[in-house]
Amino acid sequence: MTIPFAKLFPALVISIFTLIGIILTAWLAQPVEEVSITRFFAQAISAVVLWVWICLLSVVRGWKKRNYERLFMLGVGLFYFSLVGGFLSELYLFDTYLTVFCRDITQAVGLALMAYGSFHCVSRNLAERAKLERMASHDDLTHILNRRAFMISAQKQFERAKTDHSPYCLVLMDVDDFKRINDQYGHKAGDETLSAFANYLKNSVRQSDIVCRWGGDEFVVLLANANEQVGEEFAKRIQAMLKVYGGDRGCQALTISIGISVYHHDDISVEDALHRADEAMFTVKHDHKNAISVN
Ligand SMILES: Nc1nc2c(ncn2[C@@H]2O[C@H](COP(=O)(O)OP(=O)(O)OP(=O)(O)O)[C@@H](O)[C@H]2O)c(=O)[nH]1
């Protein structure tokens, strides 16, 4: 990850001027007043440069949308202002009330704004990151796992099955003549059918199973700890549900072809099991569709 120079610049300015202040303080080793003046100038100059830089960024980049960053920077600015106020009060230039306002109140408000701004920046970044991760692993339309994420989870399950000698089933499903649904009822109705089907699949499996939209009108489910019988029962349930769903919407002939492969100890990776499920489905599609085949 590269951090743009613009983001580092304010921190750089603060560090450089603070460092200059510290060096001058140590080098001069003058009475308190002169030491304070040196530090005051170092801090004041850095605060001014920092503020000019923030204003420039606000104008040039239109920071209007990034309010939390602005609040954080405002907090930094106030904090610096409080330091300057502190030095001025050390020089007895301020009376008590002015000191309280310029040093203590601005420091408290500055720290509060920094805490509030940084908290929101971090939570917003975390939320955005979670959203991006979800978008990368889930299908836009149906909100179930996409092919890439499925392969990662399924491969883990495959390796677990290899060590535990526990069976699993891969159920590959393809809605029959889905093009007709789109042509007859419109693409929107087609989308709704796919979403409803995915939703039903999600609600018909256990937590340990993995449901994925393989692409288009094709779906795959990995049933963990399931033998051939469990796989077939699941497939029959899905077929029955789709028939009812189609009937309810007046498209009687909504059917599905299903290919099942059961875990085999000769499989080297999950792709082997998928390949067998695909072969099984190919047989069904080229036979009479609306059936289940196990490979
Ligand atoms: N509405 C909608 N349609 C889609 C989507 N993705 C793919 N399709 C359509 O789904 C259809 C899939 O076609 P195929 O699976 O090749 O063929 P089919 O009509 O289902 O016929 P068979 O598979 O041979 O039974 C195509 O017409 C695609 O346009 C989608 O996200 N929404």
The ligand as an SDF file (V2000), in Angstrom:
LIG
                    3D

 32 34  0  0  0  0  0  0  0  0999 V2000
  -32.4780  -12.9500  -15.8180 N   0  0  0  0  0  0  0  0  0  0  0  0
  -31.2320  -13.4090  -15.8410 C   0  0  0  0  0  0  0  0  0  0  0  0
  -30.8770  -14.2860  -16.7830 N   0  0  0  0  0  0  0  0  0  0  0  0
  -29.6170  -14.7610  -16.7920 C   0  0  0  0  0  0  0  0  0  0  0  0
  -28.6660  -14.3410  -15.8410 C   0  0  0  0  0  0  0  0  0  0  0  0
  -27.4920  -14.9900  -16.1050 N   0  0  0  0  0  0  0  0  0  0  0  0
  -27.7230  -15.7650  -17.1820 C   0  0  0  0  0  0  0  0  0  0  0  0
  -29.0100  -15.6330  -17.5930 N   0  0  0  0  0  0  0  0  0  0  0  0
  -29.6620  -16.2780  -18.7220 C   0  0  0  0  0  0  0  0  0  0  0  0
  -29.7830  -17.6610  -18.4240 O   0  0  0  0  0  0  0  0  0  0  0  0
  -29.8070  -18.3630  -19.6340 C   0  0  0  0  0  0  0  0  0  0  0  0
  -28.9150  -19.5800  -19.4400 C   0  0  0  0  0  0  0  0  0  0  0  0
  -28.9670  -20.2920  -20.5700 O   0  0  0  0  0  0  0  0  0  0  0  0
  -28.4480  -21.7710  -20.6500 P   0  0  0  0  0  0  0  0  0  0  0  0
  -28.2330  -22.3770  -19.3210 O   0  0  0  0  0  0  0  0  0  0  0  0
  -27.3050  -21.7900  -21.6060 O   0  0  0  0  0  0  0  0  0  0  0  0
  -29.6190  -22.4680  -21.3710 O   0  0  0  0  0  0  0  0  0  0  0  0
  -31.0780  -22.7440  -20.8610 P   0  0  0  0  0  0  0  0  0  0  0  0
  -32.0140  -21.8580  -21.5800 O   0  0  0  0  0  0  0  0  0  0  0  0
  -31.1560  -22.7170  -19.3800 O   0  0  0  0  0  0  0  0  0  0  0  0
  -31.2470  -24.2140  -21.3950 O   0  0  0  0  0  0  0  0  0  0  0  0
  -30.6430  -25.5660  -20.7660 P   0  0  0  0  0  0  0  0  0  0  0  0
  -29.5490  -25.1980  -19.8300 O   0  0  0  0  0  0  0  0  0  0  0  0
  -30.1570  -26.3320  -21.9300 O   0  0  0  0  0  0  0  0  0  0  0  0
  -31.7760  -26.1990  -20.0860 O   0  0  0  0  0  0  0  0  0  0  0  0
  -29.3350  -17.4300  -20.7450 C   0  0  0  0  0  0  0  0  0  0  0  0
  -30.4490  -17.0650  -21.5400 O   0  0  0  0  0  0  0  0  0  0  0  0
  -28.8270  -16.1940  -19.9760 C   0  0  0  0  0  0  0  0  0  0  0  0
  -29.1120  -14.9870  -20.6560 O   0  0  0  0  0  0  0  0  0  0  0  0
  -29.0630  -13.3990  -14.8660 C   0  0  0  0  0  0  0  0  0  0  0  0
  -28.2940  -12.9710  -13.9960 O   0  0  0  0  0  0  0  0  0  0  0  0
  -30.3420  -12.9740  -14.8940 N   0  0  0  0  0  0  0  0  0  0  0  0
  1  2  1  0
  2  3  2  0
  2 32  1  0
  3  4  1  0
  4  5  2  0
  4  8  1  0
  5  6  1  0
  5 30  1  0
  6  7  2  0
  7  8  1  0
  8  9  1  0
  9 10  1  0
  9 28  1  0
 10 11  1  0
 11 12  1  0
 11 26  1  0
 12 13  1  0
 13 14  1  0
 14 15  2  0
 14 16  1  0
 14 17  1  0
 17 18  1  0
 18 19  2  0
 18 20  1  0
 18 21  1  0
 21 22  1  0
 22 23  2  0
 22 24  1  0
 22 25  1  0
 26 27  1  0
 26 28  1  0
 28 29  1  0
 30 31  2  0
 30 32  1  0
M  END
$$$$
